[in-house]
Amino acid sequence: MPKLNTTVKEMVANARARIEEVETPDAIAMVGNPNVIIVDIRDVRERQRSGFIPGSFHCPRGMLEFWVDPQSPYFKEVFSENKKFVFHCASGWRSALSVALLQDMGFEAAHLKEGFSTWEKQGGPVEFPDSRA
């Protein structure tokens, strides 16, 4: 196997050094705030299995850049709102990389530092899809 120029761990550390990270208790306090949009970039199966933050907007990681870009045919209006955007994944790695990329595009956002992994343990509300078995 060829040696990589950089590891994903290094990429995440570099991203975290230049983005806003929101601690879980602070994000919990944002739930229901009309000036904040929490964006869940986890896979739909993760949301079905683990639940999701009430009121969060689901944007699959693979569509993020396309949904945020107003010039894209896939643009979603939610990303044109003048609100604070806080992105999250399961552990904070994907969302850190995502927010760094969004900042490179000129889109200001923050991310949930520890991801969804500690959300419920720290008292965060969780909902499940209606179709959960």
C-alpha positions as CSV (number, residue, x, y, z in Angstrom):
1,M,0.0,0.0,0.0
2,P,1.4,3.4,-0.9
3,K,2.2,5.9,1.9
4,L,-0.4,8.7,2.1
5,N,0.8,12.3,2.1
6,T,-1.5,13.0,5.1
7,T,-3.8,11.0,7.3
8,V,-7.4,11.6,8.0
9,K,-6.5,12.3,11.6
10,E,-4.1,15.0,10.5
11,M,-6.8,16.4,8.1
12,V,-9.3,16.6,11.0
13,A,-6.8,18.2,13.3
14,N,-6.0,20.8,10.6
15,A,-9.7,21.5,10.1
16,R,-10.4,21.8,13.8
17,A,-7.6,24.4,14.2
18,R,-9.4,26.8,11.8
19,I,-13.1,26.3,12.5
20,E,-15.6,27.0,15.2
21,E,-16.3,24.1,17.5
22,V,-19.4,24.0,19.6
23,E,-19.4,22.0,22.8
24,T,-22.3,19.6,23.4
25,P,-23.9,21.6,26.3
26,D,-23.9,24.7,24.2
27,A,-25.4,22.9,21.2
28,I,-28.1,21.5,23.5
29,A,-29.0,25.0,24.5
30,M,-29.4,25.9,20.8
31,V,-32.1,23.3,20.2
32,G,-35.3,25.2,19.3
33,N,-33.5,28.5,18.8
34,P,-35.1,30.0,15.7
35,N,-31.7,31.6,14.7
36,V,-29.8,28.3,14.6
37,I,-30.0,25.4,12.1
38,I,-28.5,22.2,13.3
39,V,-27.5,20.1,10.2
40,D,-27.0,16.4,10.5
41,I,-24.7,15.0,7.9
42,R,-24.8,11.4,9.0
43,D,-26.0,8.6,6.8
44,V,-29.8,8.0,6.9
45,R,-29.1,4.6,8.5
46,E,-27.2,6.3,11.4
47,R,-30.2,8.5,12.0
48,Q,-32.6,5.5,12.0
49,R,-30.4,3.5,14.3
50,S,-29.3,6.3,16.8
51,G,-32.0,8.9,16.4
52,F,-31.5,12.6,15.6
53,I,-31.6,16.0,17.2
54,P,-35.2,17.4,17.2
55,G,-35.6,20.0,14.5
56,S,-32.3,19.2,12.8
57,F,-32.0,19.4,9.0
58,H,-30.7,16.2,7.4
59,C,-28.1,16.8,4.6
60,P,-26.3,13.7,3.5
61,R,-22.5,14.3,3.6
62,G,-22.2,13.4,-0.1
63,M,-24.6,16.2,-1.1
64,L,-23.4,18.9,1.2
65,E,-21.4,21.1,-1.3
66,F,-24.1,20.8,-3.9
67,W,-27.0,21.7,-1.5
68,V,-25.1,24.7,-0.1
69,D,-24.0,26.2,-3.5
70,P,-26.6,28.6,-4.9
71,Q,-25.2,28.0,-8.4
72,S,-25.8,24.2,-8.1
73,P,-28.9,22.6,-9.6
74,Y,-29.2,20.8,-6.2
75,F,-29.2,23.9,-4.1
76,K,-31.5,23.8,-1.0
77,E,-33.1,27.1,0.1
78,V,-32.5,26.3,3.8
79,F,-28.8,27.2,3.3
80,S,-29.7,30.7,2.1
81,E,-31.2,31.6,5.5
82,N,-29.4,34.2,7.6
83,K,-28.9,31.9,10.6
84,K,-26.1,30.2,12.5
85,F,-25.4,26.7,11.0
86,V,-24.0,24.0,13.3
87,F,-23.1,20.8,11.5
88,H,-22.7,17.4,13.2
89,C,-21.9,13.8,12.4
90,A,-21.4,10.9,14.8
91,S,-18.0,11.7,16.3
92,G,-17.1,15.2,14.9
93,W,-14.6,14.1,12.3
94,R,-16.8,14.3,9.2
95,S,-18.4,17.5,10.4
96,A,-15.0,19.1,11.1
97,L,-13.8,18.3,7.5
98,S,-17.2,19.5,6.1
99,V,-17.2,22.8,7.9
100,A,-13.6,23.5,6.8
101,L,-14.6,22.8,3.2
102,L,-17.7,25.0,3.5
103,Q,-15.5,27.8,4.9
104,D,-13.2,27.4,1.9
105,M,-16.4,27.9,-0.3
106,G,-17.2,31.1,1.7
107,F,-20.1,29.6,3.8
108,E,-19.7,30.3,7.5
109,A,-20.6,27.5,9.9
110,A,-19.6,25.7,13.0
111,H,-19.6,22.1,14.1
112,L,-20.5,20.0,17.1
113,K,-17.1,19.1,18.5
114,E,-17.9,15.6,19.9
115,G,-20.6,14.9,17.4
116,F,-23.8,12.9,18.2
117,S,-21.8,10.3,20.2
118,T,-22.1,12.1,23.5
119,W,-25.3,14.1,22.8
120,E,-27.8,11.9,24.7
121,K,-25.4,11.1,27.5
122,Q,-25.1,14.9,28.1
123,G,-28.8,15.4,28.2
124,G,-29.5,16.2,24.6
125,P,-33.0,15.4,23.3
126,V,-33.3,12.7,20.7
127,E,-36.1,11.8,18.3
128,F,-36.4,8.7,16.1
129,P,-38.0,8.4,12.6
130,D,-41.6,7.2,12.6
131,S,-40.6,4.1,10.7
132,R,-38.2,2.9,13.4
133,A,-38.9,-0.8,14.2
